[in-house]
Amino acid sequence: MAEQRPLGFWLRLVDGLINEQFDTMVEEHGVTRRQWQILNVLAEQPSTAAELNDALKPFFSQTADESSAEHLDELLESGWVSNEGDRFSLTDLGRSSLASLGDVVDRNRQRITEGVSADEYDAALDVLQRMARNLGWDG
C-alpha cells in the first residue's frame, strides 16, 4: 500500500520525475523539450510562430515571457525545420529525427507505466480529469 501522503505530494513528485527524465532523455538526443514539442506540432501541419505559441502556451512558463521563437533558431540551423514566408515546417531530416525520438519517448513511456495495467492507467486518467473539472478546468 502506498505511504499515506496527500494527493498533491504524489502529483508533484510524479510530475517532477517525469519532467526530469523526459528533459534528460530528449537533451541526450540533441533537442530541448520545447523543441520536441515544436517538432510534434509541425508534424501535424506547417504553422506560423503565432500558431506555435498558441499550441505550446500550456507548456510555457507561466512566470516568464516564453515563446516558440527562442526555440526555433536551433531547429532551423540544424535543418530540421524550414521557414517559408511566415510558416515553419518540418524538413525530411526533421521528420526522420522526430520518428527516432518518438521511439525513445515510447520506450520511456512504457518504462514509466511498467506494472500498471491498461485499466489502471485509464482509471487514473479518468480520476485526474474529473478532479481537474471539479477545480474549474474546462479543457
TALIN-V609670 format. One record per pair of residues at least 4 apart in sequence whose ideal C-beta (glycine too) atoms are under 6 Angstrom apart, sorted by the first residue. I is the first residue (numbers start at 1). GAP is how many residues later the second one is. Records with the same first field share a line. If there is no record, write none. Layout:
BEGIN
I = GAP, GAP
END
This chain:
BEGIN
5 = 4
11 = 4
18 = 4
23 = 10
25 = 83
26 = 5, 7, 10
29 = 72
31 = 4, 5
34 = 37
35 = 36, 40
37 = 19
38 = 30, 33
39 = 59
41 = 6, 11, 14
42 = 47, 48
43 = 47, 55
46 = 41, 43
47 = 4, 5, 41
48 = 38, 39
49 = 19, 20
52 = 4, 16
53 = 14, 15
56 = 12
60 = 6
61 = 5
68 = 4
72 = 4
75 = 5, 6
76 = 5
79 = 12, 14
80 = 13, 14, 17
81 = 7, 13
82 = 7, 9
83 = 5
90 = 4, 5
113 = 8
116 = 4, 5
132 = 5
133 = 4
END
